Amino acid sequence: MFALIRDYSVKLLYETDETTRLAALYIQEKAVPESHPIDAAHIAITTVNGLDFIVSLNFTHIARAWTDERVRRVNVREGYQGIGIYKPAEVLEL
C-alpha cells in the first residue's frame, strides 16, 4: 500500500475542525446515522477538500439516494458544492 501511495503520489486527506463540524451536521440532518460517525467524516473530508465524488461499497450508509440528497442539502447550505456519491457499478464501464 505504501508503494502505491508513493508511486502514484496519492495525497492523504485528514480530518480537521471543519470536517468534524460538517460531519456533525450530516448526522444532525440524518444524512448518516449517529451510530456511524466515521461514514459522516468520510463524506465531510471529501467535501471540504473539494473532491467531486465518492465511490463506495458502503450501500447502507453512504452510497444511497437518501444520503446523497441530504448531503447535497447540507453542502449547499454551508457553502460547499454538492458531491456525487456512487456505487462502483455506476462509474465503471461494464
N, C-alpha and C positions, 0 to 999 in steps of 0.2 A: 504494500500500500504506500509506504514512504517513497519507493521508487517511482510510482505513478504520480504522486504529488510533485516530486522533483522534476521528472521528465516532462510533464505536461504543464508545469508552472501553475498548479492549482492554487487558488487563493483561498485561504481559510477565513471563514466568517465567524465572528464571535458575538456572543450576547453582550448587549450594552444596556445602559439605563433606559434608552429609548425603546429597544426591542422588548425589554421587560414590561415597560408601560403599555406598549401596543399589544403584547401577548395577553396582558390582564384585560384589556378592552375586548379582545376576541372571546375570552372566557365570559366576561360580563354580558356580552351581547349574544352569548350562547352559540357562537360560531364553532367553538370547540368545547367539549365538556370540561368542567372544572377538574375532573379526575385525570386530565391529560395535558398538563401544562407544558410538557416538552413538545407536544404537537403544536401548541399555540406559539411557542418560542420559535420553532422551525419556520412557521409561516411568517412571523414577525421579522426574523432575521432576513428572510428572502425579501420582504417588503422594504425594510429600512435600507438595505444595500442596493435597491433599485433593480433587482432582477426581474425579469419579465414573467417567469412562471416556475412552478414546482411540478416535477413528475414524481408521483408517489405510488407505492404499492399499498399504502395505508388507506384502504377503502372505507374504513369505519369512521375515522376522524378527520381525514384530510381530503382525499380525492373523492369528493361527493358534492352534488349540486348545492345542498344545504350550506355547507362550509364555504363554498365558492361565493355564493350570493351574500352571505353575511360578512365575510372578509372584505369583499368589494365595498360594501356599505361603510364599514368602519374605515377602510383605507381612504375612501373619497372624503368622508367627513373629517379625517385627520390630516388631509392634505397630501396623501400618497396616491400613487397610481394604483389602479386595480391590477392584480396579478392573475395569471391563469393558473388553475390547479387541474392537473391532468393525470389520467391513468396512463401507464406506458403504452397500451394498445392504441390510445388516442393520438400518440405522436410518432409511432413507428410505421413505416411502410410495410405492410404485410404482403 
